[in-house]
């Protein structure tokens, strides 16, 4: 995404925020709870773990002599190699890989 696209996305997001704030203000001014739309709970999202982060940690573990443990860890998640690992497991794999030090 180039700079112009990034800035346009920010502008779009700000417009949506402005619209939502206007609804809240109008509802509060009417002091009628029926005017408030149900606002869904927003879960705090966990930081996104990237393939590069996982690769760096697993490579370090391999250099430390834990290649078999790294391979076994990937196999537990149905992957023969990191490039075939489903991204939904990145956070979990990273946590478990960091815990490999405890097994030494």
Rosetta silent file (secondary structure, phi, psi, omega in degrees, C-alpha in Angstrom):
SEQUENCE: XXXXXXXXXXXXXXXXXXXXXXXXXXXXXXXXXXXXXXXXXXXXXXXXXXXXXXXXXXXXXXXXXXXXXXXXXXXXXXXXXXXXXXXXXXXXXXXXXXXXXXXX
SCORE:     score description
SCORE:     0.000 S_00000001
   1 L     0.000  127.882 -179.344    0.000    0.000    0.000 S_00000001
   2 L   -85.711  176.462 -175.028    1.491    3.322   -1.004 S_00000001
   3 H   -60.660  -42.711 -179.025    1.330    6.553    0.977 S_00000001
   4 H   -63.391  -43.413  178.428   -1.697    7.937   -0.866 S_00000001
   5 H   -63.387  -39.977  178.622   -3.691    4.746   -0.322 S_00000001
   6 H   -63.317  -43.595  179.905   -2.745    4.733    3.359 S_00000001
   7 H   -66.639  -38.580  178.413   -3.826    8.335    3.795 S_00000001
   8 H   -65.710  -36.528  177.083   -7.123    7.704    1.975 S_00000001
   9 H   -64.142  -41.239  178.547   -7.826    4.764    4.292 S_00000001
  10 H   -62.927  -43.329  178.991   -7.211    7.028    7.293 S_00000001
  11 H   -60.938  -44.847  179.213   -9.573    9.645    5.861 S_00000001
  12 H   -61.317  -45.188  179.106  -12.261    7.004    5.317 S_00000001
  13 H   -61.796  -40.113  179.172  -11.830    5.691    8.856 S_00000001
  14 H   -66.504  -36.528  177.682  -12.070    9.207   10.285 S_00000001
  15 H   -64.814  -42.988  178.441  -15.276    9.857    8.352 S_00000001
  16 H   -63.672  -40.741  178.133  -16.822    6.686    9.738 S_00000001
  17 H   -62.429  -42.628  179.063  -15.719    7.676   13.242 S_00000001
  18 H   -60.850  -43.725  178.588  -17.249   11.107   12.771 S_00000001
  19 H   -61.626  -43.925 -179.933  -20.566    9.591   11.687 S_00000001
  20 H   -65.824  -39.566  178.381  -20.631    7.277   14.706 S_00000001
  21 H   -65.118  -37.633  178.302  -19.782   10.115   17.100 S_00000001
  22 H   -62.222  -41.840  177.901  -22.575   12.206   15.638 S_00000001
  23 H   -62.015  -41.354 -179.613  -25.062    9.395   16.340 S_00000001
  24 H   -64.794  -44.386 -179.253  -23.855    9.137   19.929 S_00000001
  25 H   -64.156  -43.395  179.325  -24.129   12.880   20.498 S_00000001
  26 H   -64.349  -40.535  178.812  -27.608   13.041   19.025 S_00000001
  27 H   -66.224  -40.672  179.442  -28.759   10.114   21.129 S_00000001
  28 H   -67.043  -36.714  179.366  -27.266   11.645   24.264 S_00000001
  29 H   -65.618  -34.268  178.306  -28.923   14.975   23.491 S_00000001
  30 H   -77.861  -15.686 -179.689  -32.281   13.252   23.268 S_00000001
  31 L    50.313   39.827  179.335  -31.514   11.493   26.553 S_00000001
  32 L  -126.174  112.819 -176.822  -33.406    8.505   25.310 S_00000001
  33 H   -61.444  -21.235  179.294  -31.636    5.194   25.607 S_00000001
  34 H   -67.387  -19.806 -179.780  -33.772    3.788   22.803 S_00000001
  35 H   -76.675  -20.512 -179.670  -31.845    6.016   20.401 S_00000001
  36 L   -77.462  129.552  173.437  -28.615    4.216   21.160 S_00000001
  37 L   -77.531  152.034  174.286  -27.857    1.355   18.852 S_00000001
  38 L   -62.675  122.664  178.047  -26.510   -1.753   20.449 S_00000001
  39 L   -98.462  117.477 -178.203  -22.778   -1.345   20.303 S_00000001
  40 L   -66.604  147.626  176.193  -21.101   -4.724   20.003 S_00000001
  41 L   -66.464  134.710  178.270  -18.317   -5.528   22.400 S_00000001
  42 L  -103.476  117.833  178.563  -14.988   -5.104   20.741 S_00000001
  43 L   -74.198  140.884  175.576  -12.485   -7.671   21.808 S_00000001
  44 L   -71.935  118.931 -175.842   -9.043   -6.374   22.356 S_00000001
  45 L   -79.707  141.300  177.854   -7.119   -7.977   19.566 S_00000001
  46 L   -71.206  151.432  177.673   -3.893   -9.713   20.325 S_00000001
  47 L   -58.054  139.986 -179.255   -0.848   -8.368   18.599 S_00000001
  48 L   -77.573  129.604  177.712   -0.484   -9.932   15.195 S_00000001
  49 L   -97.146  132.076 -178.242    2.422  -12.320   14.874 S_00000001
  50 L   -97.434  161.825  176.730    4.049  -12.408   11.453 S_00000001
  51 H   -58.184  -39.433 -178.701    5.649  -15.255    9.581 S_00000001
  52 H   -63.465  -38.553  178.324    8.970  -13.421    9.820 S_00000001
  53 H   -65.308  -44.239  178.989    8.761  -13.259   13.621 S_00000001
  54 H   -64.135  -44.315 -179.709    8.014  -16.967   13.869 S_00000001
  55 H   -59.304  -42.770 -179.147   10.776  -17.765   11.383 S_00000001
  56 H   -62.669  -44.536 -179.024   13.325  -15.743   13.377 S_00000001
  57 H   -67.175  -44.932 -179.196   12.500  -17.498   16.651 S_00000001
  58 H   -66.543  -36.164  177.287   12.443  -20.971   15.111 S_00000001
  59 H   -64.358  -40.780  178.659   15.713  -20.336   13.284 S_00000001
  60 H   -63.917  -41.683  178.456   17.338  -19.267   16.559 S_00000001
  61 H   -62.740  -40.077  177.879   16.059  -22.422   18.278 S_00000001
  62 H   -63.550  -41.799  177.894   17.504  -24.523   15.459 S_00000001
  63 H   -63.844  -25.781  179.395   20.878  -22.793   15.812 S_00000001
  64 L   -85.326    6.229  177.659   20.739  -23.643   19.512 S_00000001
  65 L    91.355   15.094 -177.739   20.495  -27.342   18.635 S_00000001
  66 L  -106.596   31.493 -177.431   16.738  -27.706   18.921 S_00000001
  67 H   -58.623  -43.630 -179.855   16.057  -28.542   15.267 S_00000001
  68 H   -63.373  -41.583  179.246   14.232  -31.774   16.119 S_00000001
  69 H   -64.847  -39.049  178.222   12.051  -29.992   18.683 S_00000001
  70 H   -64.760  -44.837  179.714   11.220  -27.268   16.157 S_00000001
  71 H   -62.041  -43.521  178.705   10.329  -29.884   13.533 S_00000001
  72 H   -62.833  -39.855  179.292    8.150  -31.755   16.039 S_00000001
  73 H   -61.426  -46.307  178.550    6.408  -28.526   17.023 S_00000001
  74 H   -62.370  -42.804 -179.388    5.545  -27.755   13.403 S_00000001
  75 H   -61.639  -34.108  178.205    4.355  -31.334   12.857 S_00000001
  76 H   -60.586  -25.895 -179.598    1.978  -31.016   15.826 S_00000001
  77 L  -103.042   16.935  175.015    0.192  -28.281   13.876 S_00000001
  78 L    76.521   22.312 -178.689    0.088  -30.310   10.654 S_00000001
  79 L  -118.049  132.843  174.922    2.980  -28.557    8.938 S_00000001
  80 L   -77.807  -32.344  178.909    6.022  -30.195    7.387 S_00000001
  81 L  -147.173  165.286 -173.751    7.742  -26.820    7.220 S_00000001
  82 H   -58.725  -37.686 -177.740    7.038  -23.286    8.377 S_00000001
  83 H   -64.550  -17.587  179.025    5.804  -22.100    4.980 S_00000001
  84 H   -99.970    1.647  179.790    2.951  -24.650    5.175 S_00000001
  85 L   -74.110  133.862  177.238    1.888  -23.656    8.701 S_00000001
  86 L   -66.669  127.193 -177.785   -1.576  -22.093    8.951 S_00000001
  87 H   -55.982  -23.169 -179.889   -1.125  -18.441   10.063 S_00000001
  88 H   -65.055  -15.336  179.703   -3.811  -18.888   12.732 S_00000001
  89 H   -96.923   -2.377 -175.757   -1.220  -20.899   14.681 S_00000001
  90 H   -54.239  -48.490 -177.494    1.596  -18.309   14.560 S_00000001
  91 H   -62.276  -45.067 -178.610    0.929  -16.886   18.019 S_00000001
  92 H   -66.103  -43.269  178.945    0.631  -20.301   19.623 S_00000001
  93 H   -62.913  -42.776 -179.416    3.740  -21.667   17.857 S_00000001
  94 H   -60.890  -44.329  179.073    5.743  -18.594   18.859 S_00000001
  95 H   -61.992  -47.064 -178.356    4.757  -19.008   22.510 S_00000001
  96 H   -67.341  -35.072  178.763    5.564  -22.704   22.520 S_00000001
  97 H   -66.541  -39.796  178.730    8.864  -22.135   20.705 S_00000001
  98 H   -65.757  -29.100  178.443    9.902  -19.565   23.306 S_00000001
  99 H   -77.234   -9.827  179.644    9.088  -22.136   25.997 S_00000001
 100 H   -60.625  -27.947  177.239   11.503  -24.626   24.407 S_00000001
 101 H   -58.745  -32.587 -177.863   14.308  -23.045   26.468 S_00000001
 102 H   -68.488  -19.410 -178.210   12.632  -24.395   29.574 S_00000001
 103 H   -88.013   -2.317 -178.327   13.113  -27.935   28.310 S_00000001
 104 L   -81.707    0.000    0.000   16.902  -27.732   28.151 S_00000001
